Amino acid sequence: MLPNNNATISTPSPPPVVVVLGCTATGKSKLAIDLAKQFGGEIISADSMQVYEGLDILTNKESEEEMQGVPHHMINIVNRLEVFDIHKFRNLALPLVEEILGKGKIPFIVGGTNYYIESLLWKLLIEKDSKEDNDLNSVETEAKRQKIDSSFIINTTPILTFMKEREGRFTEADLIEKWTNAEIRQALHEVDPARALKFHPNDRRKIIRSLQIFFRTGKRHSELIEGQWVLSSDSENECEQGEDSSGNTIPSSLTKKLGGPLRFPNSICLWIQADRTILIKRIEDRVDKMVERGLREELDTYVDEMSKENRKWDFQEGQLQSIGVKEFQAYIQLLPEERDSDIGKKCFEEGLERLKIVTRQYAKRQVQWISQRFLKSYRRQLPPVYGLNGNETDDKSWNDKVTLPAIQIVDAHINQNLHMSLHMQEKLLPVISDEEGDLISRTCEVCGRNLQGSLQWREHMKSAKHWKMVKRKKLELEKEQRSVNSLEEKVIGALENV
């Protein structure tokens, strides 16, 4: 049993901001609760599904009993159909982090939505999404003052004409009614090719945001990023310079190259790692336990409530677009009597299998994301990231390999005792160097797939699927060539017989 110390931390240095990283089913929440109890901290959930009310089983929310009296924030705060994004998360969660620090306590940030975590850790470019987009308006006003005209680089196409006529005052819904994702991305390529290279065609919201910025300001989004970093009218440029882990000032030119200084210099990350074969088994067990806890009944209640409220089933908005909900779309859309039939049972079981598959895929992407974003030296100033072995979950192994090492690491940072034991130092993960072009979007002409970044590209080039497709294409070409040769021989033979 861990000692429970709810006293605030009395140390001259500010408490650290502690992030618990890890993919689905690694035990992130359990560790965060253990640490918060040990150090008297509070937990901020960074989970894009748990912010929504309802579906507690499907989104794997901790029960009151499991929370063990530890204050939790950013859970059950949004109506299920409300659009909630990274901007809203950052604007709500950041004051909570600062409030907890102000009380002399440690904020423990935990969740599977890693880009939510990034929005709190780094002073990076995130366009604010407030009432009138205040920051964007400040740039727009400046652009108008300088009489910038966007027409000089626009080829006349229906979509570009539409955007220009509305001066950037269009929504996602306005565009998707008339144009495909590929056409919208091509529009961005016409006005800001450097920015377009950063996105997969399905990154529709980000693409549209960059188009809105261009047509409202007359400036390419890529140029604003290069020149300003943040669209801010504040008198203080918070990204002007930063500090490294030793407190040395980093010049603005270097922080620009890194992608932004840490918002909280005294930040640390604890990454619970587990072998993929172990994770797959845990994910399948987790889904099976959801069924035992009443997942089907929860979905039935959810559908009935939506029907009573006469809600529209739009699986591209709000909670309905989340992993775990979309997989049960066929079941959700059945009539009540159909859900109780053999058809309903079949649709529900198929949804379970899809949920297991997409969760495994998501876990793999989470690991890749952490490796790319938290351990790449060229991107930004990095916090120390400590690896914890989460392969074994029995109480003794978990305590020895995860909880106790994590307590020692956090305690060392609280007391500024960075000369920790060799055993602890070995858990500090090395920073990886990578090329600058890591985020560029590339297309595999063989497979017709769009890959985001050099890591995805390298993995795809080595994959069995790619080489299977290469072999298939080669066989098709050989077959086609044989057909051509056969036709040529027939033509030659016919000519010889004339």
VENSULFEN-V668918 format. One record per backbone hydrogen bond with DSSP energy under -0.5 kcal/mol. CO is the residue of the C=O (numbers start at 1). NH is the residue of the N-H. E is the energy in kcal/mol with one decimal. If there is no record, write none. Layout:
# VENSULFEN-V668918
co->(CO & CO)
nh->(NH & NH)
e->(E & E)
This chain:
# VENSULFEN-V668918
co->(3 & 4 & 8 & 9 & 16 & 17 & 17 & 18 & 19 & 19 & 20 & 21 & 23 & 27 & 28 & 29 & 30 & 31 & 32 & 33 & 34 & 35 & 36 & 36 & 37 & 42 & 43 & 43 & 44 & 46 & 47 & 49 & 50 & 51 & 51 & 55 & 56 & 57 & 63 & 64 & 64 & 65 & 67 & 71 & 73 & 78 & 79 & 80 & 82 & 85 & 86 & 87 & 88 & 89 & 90 & 92 & 93 & 94 & 95 & 96 & 97 & 98 & 99 & 100 & 100 & 101 & 104 & 105 & 106 & 106 & 107 & 107 & 108 & 108 & 109 & 110 & 112 & 113 & 113 & 114 & 115 & 116 & 117 & 117 & 118 & 121 & 121 & 122 & 124 & 130 & 133 & 134 & 135 & 136 & 137 & 138 & 139 & 140 & 141 & 142 & 143 & 144 & 148 & 149 & 150 & 151 & 153 & 155 & 157 & 158 & 159 & 160 & 161 & 162 & 163 & 164 & 166 & 168 & 171 & 172 & 173 & 175 & 175 & 180 & 181 & 182 & 183 & 184 & 185 & 186 & 187 & 188 & 192 & 192 & 193 & 195 & 196 & 197 & 200 & 202 & 203 & 204 & 205 & 206 & 207 & 208 & 209 & 210 & 211 & 212 & 213 & 213 & 214 & 220 & 221 & 222 & 223 & 224 & 224 & 225 & 228 & 230 & 235 & 236 & 237 & 242 & 244 & 248 & 249 & 250 & 251 & 251 & 252 & 253 & 254 & 255 & 255 & 260 & 261 & 263 & 265 & 266 & 267 & 268 & 269 & 269 & 270 & 270 & 271 & 271 & 273 & 275 & 276 & 277 & 278 & 279 & 280 & 281 & 282 & 283 & 284 & 285 & 286 & 287 & 288 & 289 & 290 & 291 & 294 & 295 & 296 & 297 & 298 & 299 & 300 & 301 & 302 & 303 & 304 & 305 & 306 & 307 & 312 & 313 & 314 & 317 & 318 & 319 & 322 & 322 & 325 & 326 & 328 & 329 & 331 & 335 & 335 & 336 & 338 & 338 & 341 & 342 & 343 & 344 & 345 & 346 & 347 & 348 & 349 & 350 & 351 & 352 & 353 & 354 & 355 & 356 & 357 & 358 & 359 & 360 & 361 & 362 & 363 & 364 & 365 & 366 & 367 & 368 & 369 & 370 & 371 & 375 & 375 & 376 & 376 & 384 & 385 & 386 & 388 & 388 & 394 & 395 & 396 & 397 & 398 & 398 & 399 & 401 & 402 & 403 & 404 & 405 & 406 & 407 & 408 & 409 & 410 & 411 & 412 & 413 & 416 & 418 & 421 & 422 & 424 & 425 & 427 & 427 & 432 & 435 & 436 & 437 & 438 & 440 & 442 & 443 & 444 & 444 & 449 & 449 & 451 & 451 & 452 & 453 & 454 & 455 & 456 & 457 & 458 & 459 & 460 & 463 & 464 & 465 & 466 & 467 & 468 & 469 & 470 & 471 & 472 & 473 & 474 & 475 & 476 & 477 & 478 & 479 & 480 & 481 & 482 & 483 & 484 & 485 & 486 & 487 & 488 & 489 & 490 & 491 & 492 & 493 & 494 & 495)
nh->(5 & 6 & 10 & 11 & 18 & 19 & 268 & 109 & 21 & 270 & 111 & 272 & 26 & 31 & 32 & 33 & 34 & 35 & 36 & 37 & 38 & 39 & 40 & 41 & 5 & 108 & 45 & 73 & 110 & 113 & 51 & 52 & 76 & 77 & 78 & 59 & 61 & 60 & 67 & 68 & 69 & 68 & 70 & 43 & 45 & 53 & 82 & 319 & 84 & 89 & 90 & 91 & 92 & 93 & 94 & 96 & 97 & 98 & 99 & 100 & 101 & 102 & 103 & 103 & 105 & 104 & 9 & 107 & 42 & 108 & 18 & 109 & 44 & 110 & 20 & 46 & 114 & 116 & 117 & 118 & 119 & 120 & 120 & 121 & 122 & 263 & 264 & 124 & 126 & 133 & 137 & 138 & 139 & 140 & 141 & 142 & 143 & 144 & 145 & 146 & 148 & 147 & 150 & 152 & 153 & 154 & 155 & 157 & 161 & 162 & 163 & 164 & 165 & 166 & 168 & 167 & 169 & 170 & 175 & 176 & 177 & 178 & 179 & 184 & 185 & 186 & 187 & 188 & 189 & 190 & 191 & 192 & 195 & 196 & 197 & 198 & 199 & 441 & 203 & 204 & 207 & 208 & 209 & 210 & 211 & 212 & 213 & 214 & 215 & 216 & 217 & 219 & 218 & 224 & 225 & 226 & 227 & 228 & 229 & 229 & 230 & 232 & 237 & 238 & 240 & 250 & 247 & 244 & 251 & 242 & 254 & 255 & 256 & 257 & 258 & 259 & 260 & 381 & 123 & 265 & 267 & 17 & 384 & 19 & 271 & 386 & 21 & 272 & 273 & 388 & 390 & 279 & 280 & 281 & 282 & 283 & 284 & 285 & 286 & 287 & 288 & 289 & 290 & 291 & 292 & 293 & 295 & 294 & 298 & 299 & 300 & 301 & 302 & 303 & 304 & 305 & 306 & 307 & 308 & 309 & 311 & 310 & 314 & 315 & 317 & 320 & 321 & 322 & 325 & 326 & 328 & 329 & 332 & 333 & 334 & 338 & 339 & 340 & 341 & 344 & 345 & 346 & 347 & 348 & 349 & 350 & 351 & 352 & 353 & 354 & 355 & 356 & 357 & 358 & 359 & 360 & 361 & 362 & 363 & 364 & 365 & 366 & 367 & 368 & 369 & 370 & 371 & 372 & 373 & 374 & 375 & 377 & 432 & 379 & 380 & 269 & 429 & 271 & 273 & 390 & 398 & 399 & 400 & 401 & 402 & 403 & 404 & 389 & 406 & 407 & 408 & 409 & 410 & 411 & 412 & 413 & 414 & 415 & 417 & 416 & 418 & 420 & 425 & 426 & 427 & 428 & 387 & 429 & 377 & 438 & 439 & 440 & 454 & 453 & 451 & 445 & 448 & 449 & 444 & 451 & 442 & 453 & 456 & 457 & 458 & 459 & 460 & 461 & 462 & 463 & 463 & 467 & 468 & 469 & 470 & 471 & 472 & 473 & 474 & 475 & 476 & 477 & 478 & 479 & 480 & 481 & 482 & 483 & 484 & 485 & 486 & 487 & 488 & 489 & 490 & 491 & 492 & 493 & 494 & 495 & 496 & 497 & 498 & 498)
e->(-0.7 & -0.6 & -0.6 & -1.0 & -0.6 & -0.5 & -2.4 & -2.7 & -0.7 & -3.1 & -0.8 & -2.3 & -1.2 & -2.1 & -2.6 & -2.4 & -2.3 & -2.7 & -2.6 & -2.3 & -2.0 & -2.6 & -1.1 & -1.7 & -1.3 & -3.1 & -0.6 & -2.0 & -2.2 & -2.1 & -1.0 & -1.2 & -2.5 & -2.1 & -2.1 & -2.3 & -2.3 & -1.1 & -2.0 & -0.7 & -0.7 & -0.9 & -2.2 & -2.9 & -2.3 & -2.5 & -1.7 & -3.2 & -0.5 & -2.3 & -2.8 & -2.3 & -1.7 & -3.3 & -2.2 & -0.7 & -2.2 & -2.3 & -2.3 & -2.6 & -2.4 & -2.1 & -1.0 & -0.7 & -2.1 & -2.1 & -1.7 & -0.5 & -2.0 & -0.6 & -1.9 & -0.7 & -2.5 & -0.5 & -2.8 & -2.6 & -1.3 & -1.1 & -1.3 & -2.2 & -1.5 & -0.8 & -1.1 & -1.9 & -2.5 & -3.8 & -0.7 & -1.7 & -0.6 & -1.0 & -2.9 & -1.7 & -1.5 & -2.6 & -3.0 & -1.8 & -2.7 & -2.4 & -2.2 & -1.8 & -2.0 & -1.3 & -0.5 & -0.7 & -1.3 & -1.1 & -0.6 & -0.8 & -2.7 & -2.3 & -2.1 & -2.5 & -2.6 & -1.2 & -1.9 & -1.4 & -2.4 & -1.5 & -1.2 & -2.4 & -1.0 & -1.4 & -2.7 & -2.2 & -2.5 & -2.2 & -1.6 & -1.6 & -2.2 & -1.7 & -1.3 & -3.6 & -0.5 & -2.2 & -1.6 & -1.5 & -1.5 & -3.1 & -2.5 & -2.1 & -2.2 & -2.9 & -2.2 & -2.0 & -1.9 & -2.7 & -2.2 & -2.0 & -2.5 & -1.6 & -1.9 & -0.5 & -3.1 & -1.9 & -2.4 & -2.1 & -2.8 & -2.9 & -1.4 & -0.5 & -2.3 & -1.8 & -0.5 & -1.1 & -2.1 & -3.8 & -2.2 & -2.2 & -0.6 & -1.5 & -0.8 & -2.2 & -2.2 & -1.3 & -2.3 & -1.5 & -2.2 & -1.5 & -2.1 & -0.5 & -1.5 & -2.2 & -0.7 & -2.6 & -0.6 & -3.0 & -2.8 & -0.7 & -0.6 & -2.8 & -3.3 & -2.2 & -2.7 & -1.5 & -2.1 & -2.9 & -2.2 & -2.3 & -2.6 & -2.2 & -2.1 & -2.3 & -1.8 & -1.5 & -1.7 & -2.0 & -1.5 & -1.3 & -2.1 & -2.4 & -2.3 & -2.4 & -2.2 & -2.6 & -2.4 & -2.4 & -2.2 & -2.3 & -2.3 & -1.8 & -2.7 & -1.3 & -1.5 & -0.7 & -1.6 & -0.9 & -1.4 & -1.7 & -1.9 & -1.7 & -1.7 & -1.8 & -3.1 & -1.9 & -1.5 & -0.6 & -2.2 & -1.0 & -1.3 & -1.2 & -2.1 & -2.4 & -2.7 & -2.5 & -2.4 & -2.4 & -2.0 & -2.0 & -1.9 & -2.3 & -2.5 & -2.2 & -2.1 & -2.9 & -2.0 & -1.9 & -2.3 & -2.5 & -2.4 & -1.8 & -2.0 & -2.4 & -1.8 & -2.0 & -2.7 & -2.5 & -2.3 & -2.4 & -3.2 & -2.3 & -0.6 & -0.6 & -3.8 & -0.8 & -0.7 & -2.5 & -3.2 & -3.4 & -3.1 & -0.9 & -2.8 & -2.3 & -2.6 & -2.9 & -2.1 & -2.1 & -2.7 & -0.6 & -2.0 & -2.5 & -2.3 & -2.3 & -2.6 & -2.8 & -2.1 & -1.7 & -2.3 & -2.2 & -2.7 & -0.7 & -1.2 & -1.1 & -2.6 & -2.0 & -1.5 & -1.5 & -3.3 & -0.6 & -2.4 & -1.1 & -0.5 & -1.6 & -1.3 & -2.0 & -3.9 & -0.8 & -2.6 & -0.7 & -2.8 & -0.6 & -3.1 & -0.8 & -0.5 & -1.9 & -3.0 & -2.6 & -2.7 & -2.5 & -1.3 & -0.7 & -0.9 & -1.8 & -2.3 & -2.1 & -2.5 & -2.2 & -2.3 & -2.9 & -2.3 & -2.4 & -2.4 & -2.5 & -2.5 & -2.6 & -2.6 & -2.7 & -2.3 & -2.1 & -2.2 & -2.8 & -2.6 & -2.3 & -2.5 & -2.4 & -2.0 & -2.4 & -2.8 & -2.6 & -2.5 & -2.3 & -2.2 & -1.4 & -0.6 & -0.7)
